[in-house]
Amino acid sequence: MDNKNSIKLEQSGELLKSWINFTGTKITAPFINRLLCSADEGVSSDQAALFQTILEKEPVIAAHIQTRISAVMACDFSIESEDRGLALKLEAILRKAGIQSLMRHLLDAIVTGYSGSATIWGEGGAFIRKFQHIHPSNWIFDDNGDVLLFTRNGLSVPLKSYPENQFIFHTHLLKPGLPSKGGLLRTLVWLYFFKHYAMRDRARYIEKFGVPFMMAKIRRDEFEDKALRENILSSLARAGSDGAGVITSDSSLEIINASSSGPDTQEWLDYIDSVYALVILGQTASSSGASGFSKGQIQENVRQDILESDCRSLMETLDNQLLAPLEFYLTGSKGKCRIKLDFQVSEDLREKAEIVKILAESGYKADRNWVAKTFSVPLEDENNNSDGDNE
């Protein structure tokens, strides 16, 4: 394994950065449409940069995406093989290289439709130095669907021009076609646009009508006294913010309340937020309280079939593009080892215990060995002998 190109990639930080930023750009319908049309042609850099901006500006989408990714990351990682020694060796290499960080980065494909990293191989491919994650705006696609790296100087470099097994490229496709069409934010970008402007209009309404308008009626001669007029205005301002103010005894103060029937946007905003959850999590469960959740609680927020699909897709990518070449460089063989993400739902032992209790009350007995194995509890017979003593 020639690692000269790996060293070059490691030393260059160009692919880690994005030179496209839309944080301060006004997002309009023609702007979004132009970016989506460019992505349809394979030029996905601007679309990826837009999606990163949306994640910064829309906390609901960011929270749901984080919940979905956390559900996969909460699944235990291991390598399965009949050769247990080889499996442990490969697992140690991958963990030292940063496999958890790699999986987290590749799962960004859920957002953009694709994600990739460079594998920085050690001498001869006997180990992996690290994984260099590539910013999503640095990937583009040609008419044939081939993947290219988009560099700062404007060059498009096909991945096939690099050494074999140099990159790991993961996709999330909602439909056949270019990976740039497969991200979930491709589906949600218009809803974000509608919510963004609804929130803006609502903020303007609250700013204009949320604080009561106060008017003081004074005599004409007082009104013509500039100093007195400014003093009264200052008192009104304090009265509006502090609830207290001072005016002359001959003046009267009138509070003009705005109409309580403001724009009905809350129902519309709630609808958009519920669609966010349905598209990303597969259900309307909230991820707002996900902090500190256990593995099972995190995974409950994501529909099980979606979690399994994310895990299986990621396992396939890692098996074919990472584990297989690593195994080959070490042993000269392929296919002896497989990456395993444990996405199975934990057994509800409380529910099973309740079933055993109901059966006992109905005159039935659960198999003694099954009960001991299921609950991992040594059982004693009537003579106080445990199962272990009877064996």
C-alpha positions, 0 to 999 in steps of 0.5 A, spaced: 500 500 500 503 506 497 501 511 503 504 517 499 497 520 497 495 518 504 500 523 507 499 528 502 491 528 504 493 528 511 497 534 511 492 538 506 486 541 510 483 544 504 478 538 503 476 539 511 473 546 509 468 550 506 469 556 502 461 557 501 457 560 506 450 562 506 449 564 513 448 572 511 445 571 505 437 572 504 434 566 503 429 567 497 424 562 493 428 563 487 435 562 491 433 555 493 430 553 486 437 555 483 441 551 488 436 545 487 436 545 480 444 546 480 444 539 485 440 536 480 445 537 475 450 534 480 453 541 482 451 540 489 456 544 493 451 550 494 446 546 496 450 542 501 452 549 504 445 551 504 443 545 508 449 547 513 446 554 514 439 551 515 441 546 521 444 552 524 438 557 523 433 551 525 434 548 532 428 543 531 431 540 525 438 540 528 435 536 534 431 531 530 437 530 526 441 529 532 436 524 535 436 520 529 444 520 528 444 518 536 440 512 535 445 509 531 451 511 535 448 508 541 448 501 538 454 497 540 459 496 535 463 490 534 466 485 529 464 478 528 468 473 525 469 465 526 477 468 527 476 471 534 483 473 534 483 477 527 476 480 529 479 483 536 485 485 532 481 489 526 476 492 532 482 495 535 485 498 529 479 501 527 477 504 534 484 507 535 483 510 528 477 513 530 471 509 527 466 512 532 468 519 529 467 516 522 461 513 523 458 520 526 461 523 520 458 518 515 451 519 518 451 526 515 448 523 509 442 523 512 442 531 511 445 532 505 444 525 501 452 523 501 458 524 506 465 521 505 472 521 508 479 519 506 482 513 509 489 515 511 493 509 511 499 507 514 505 503 511 503 497 507 496 498 509 497 494 516 494 500 520 490 506 519 493 513 521 486 516 522 480 518 518 480 525 514 472 527 514 471 531 508 466 537 508 459 536 504 460 542 500 466 539 497 463 533 493 460 534 486 457 529 481 458 528 473 452 526 468 454 518 469 453 519 477 461 518 478 463 522 484 468 528 484 472 532 489 471 539 488 477 543 490 478 550 492 482 552 485 475 550 482 478 543 479 473 537 479 478 531 481 474 524 480 475 519 486 477 514 481 484 518 479 486 517 487 489 510 489 484 504 490 480 504 497 483 511 499 475 514 500 469 511 504 463 514 501 456 513 504 449 515 501 442 516 503 438 515 497 430 517 498 429 515 490 434 513 485 438 518 482 444 522 484 446 522 491 445 530 491 437 528 491 437 524 497 438 528 503 432 529 508 433 536 507 432 536 500 425 534 502 424 539 508 427 545 505 421 548 502 418 547 509 423 551 512 423 557 507 415 557 509 416 557 517 422 562 516 418 567 513 412 565 518 416 566 524 419 573 521 412 576 520 410 573 527 416 577 530 414 583 527 407 583 529 409 581 536 414 587 536 408 592 533 402 590 537 405 586 543 406 592 547 400 596 549 401 603 545 400 609 550 398 616 549 398 622 553 393 628 552 396 635 554 394 642 553 397 646 547 401 650 550 405 644 554 405 641 547 409 647 544 414 646 550 419 642 547 423 640 554 416 638 557 414 634 551 420 630 551 419 629 559 413 626 558 415 622 552 420 619 557 415 618 562 411 614 557 417 610 555 418 608 562 411 607 564 411 602 558 417 598 560 417 599 568 409 600 569 410 607 572 411 614 570 410 621 571 406 626 568 402 633 569 396 633 573 392 636 567 394 631 563 391 625 561 394 618 559 390 613 555 392 606 553 390 603 546 390 596 546 392 592 539 387 588 536 388 581 540 386 577 533 393 577 530 396 572 525 394 565 526 401 562 525 402 558 531 398 552 528 401 553 521 408 553 525 406 547 529 404 543 523 411 544 520 414 542 526 410 535 526 412 534 519 419 535 521 419 530 526 415 525 521 420 526 516 426 525 520 424 520 526 418 517 522 414 519 528 411 525 532 416 523 538 419 529 541 427 529 541 427 536 546 428 532 552 433 527 549 439 529 553 441 524 558 437 519 555 439 511 555 440 507 549 433 505 549 430 511 550 434 515 545 432 509 540 425 509 542 424 516 539 426 513 532 422 508 529 425 502 529 425 500 521 428 507 520 434 505 525 435 498 522 435 501 515 440 506 517 444 501 521 444 496 515 446 501 510 452 504 514 454 497 516 454 495 508 458 501 507 463 500 512 464 493 510 465 494 503 469 500 503 473 499 510 473 493 513 474 489 507 481 492 504 483 492 511 482 485 512 486 484 505 492 488 507 493 484 513 491 477 511 490 477 504 483 475 504 476 478 504 469 476 507 472 473 514 469 479 518 463 483 518 462 490 522 456 489 527 451 494 530 447 492 535 440 495 533 435 490 536 430 492 541 432 491 548 427 486 551 422 488 556 423 484 562 418 487 566 413 485 561 415 478 561 415 478 568 408 480 568 406 475 563 409 469 567 405 472 573 399 472 569 400 464 567 402 462 574 395 465 577 391 462 571 394 455 573 400 454 568 407 454 570 413 457 565 419 453 564 424 453 570 430 453 565 427 459 561 425 463 567 432 463 569 436 464 562 431 470 561 432 473 567 439 471 569 436 470 576 439 463 579 432 459 582 432 455 588 427 449 589 423 448 595 429 445 598 433 452 597 437 448 592 439 453 587 440 451 579 447 451 580 447 446 586 443 441 582 447 440 576 
